[in-house]
Amino acid sequence: MEIPFFGPITHCADSLFEAMKFISETDALILDLRECRGSLDPNMIPLFSGYFFDQPVHLFDFENRKKNTLKQMWSAAYVPGPKYLGKPLYILTSGRTFSGGEEFAYDMKHLGRAKLLGQVTKGGANPKFPVQLSENFLVTIPMERSINSVTGTNWEAVGVQPDVEMHAALALHQGQVMVLEELLATEKDPKKASQLNQNLEKMKETIPKLTRVEISLTGYPEAKKVLVSGTFNFWATNTNFLQKTDQGWKGFVEVIPGEHRYQLVIDGRWVPDPTNPNQVKEGNRIYSMLKLD
């Protein structure tokens, strides 16, 4: 199940209920949060979490500095349809996984309900608000913070650490392998075990290979930070940094077979790769293209 965003509960709850009903008879679940950009409603994650716990569980607290309040957030005691209990749960993360996506992954990990696979997440746990200092200056200041019920802290600026750290592009394939291995280890029926073993071997054979591709940029001696971001790393901006050289900047990305869009990020400014003539325009943006067979 891929979750790109935790939207407002009034708009998304019914979709969540239908999705959980649809997968209720499965033997294991992989939640793909590699492109999850956050949450618009603090109540959505406790509602979703209610499917994975038999009884309400204290997930996290929201501390508000301005109001001097502490609000406890618990998993929902009741959810429509059957709960998803006693079954393997895996969560996939990337360097783009942010805010609410990180909250859910962090809570499930430290409550012992899920295993995390992928890369360290972006690291946004403290909601920030704009403060106008003068006519020309505006700053964002954290006014709230999430406090996990188990660790007493959060993932601000450090990200959520996966249980199995690996290239995010391979996380789904590895997750499928781990699910089959876990199911096989507990299967008592010889016929079902044989089928699981066959599926496991096929899945291992289909894990794609990574290809190392060099990315270079000439010039920009005054730049402070240059990185490459694209579909191969789920548009993360905390990985794939280029190193400064005498001629400019150089680095490498690891890419699975297929077509990939990307851009260079130079001190926060997104630009297509000037050394790559293969480009595609989408809306108002121009992306460079990598194609690997």
Secondary structure as GFF3:
##gff-version 3
##sequence-region A 1 293
A	DSSP	alpha_helix	9	22	.	.	.	ID=ss1
A	DSSP	beta_strand	29	32	.	.	.	ID=ss2
A	DSSP	alpha_helix	44	49	.	.	.	ID=ss3
A	DSSP	three_ten_helix	50	52	.	.	.	ID=ss4
A	DSSP	beta_strand	58	64	.	.	.	ID=ss5
A	DSSP	beta_strand	69	74	.	.	.	ID=ss6
A	DSSP	beta_strand	89	93	.	.	.	ID=ss7
A	DSSP	alpha_helix	100	110	.	.	.	ID=ss8
A	DSSP	beta_strand	115	118	.	.	.	ID=ss9
A	DSSP	beta_strand	128	132	.	.	.	ID=ss10
A	DSSP	beta_strand	138	142	.	.	.	ID=ss11
A	DSSP	beta_strand	144	148	.	.	.	ID=ss12
A	DSSP	beta_strand	164	165	.	.	.	ID=ss13
A	DSSP	three_ten_helix	168	170	.	.	.	ID=ss14
A	DSSP	alpha_helix	171	186	.	.	.	ID=ss15
A	DSSP	alpha_helix	190	205	.	.	.	ID=ss16
A	DSSP	beta_strand	211	218	.	.	.	ID=ss17
A	DSSP	beta_strand	226	230	.	.	.	ID=ss18
A	DSSP	three_ten_helix	231	233	.	.	.	ID=ss19
A	DSSP	beta_strand	243	244	.	.	.	ID=ss20
A	DSSP	beta_strand	248	255	.	.	.	ID=ss21
A	DSSP	beta_strand	258	266	.	.	.	ID=ss22
A	DSSP	beta_strand	269	271	.	.	.	ID=ss23
A	DSSP	beta_strand	279	282	.	.	.	ID=ss24
A	DSSP	beta_strand	285	292	.	.	.	ID=ss25
###
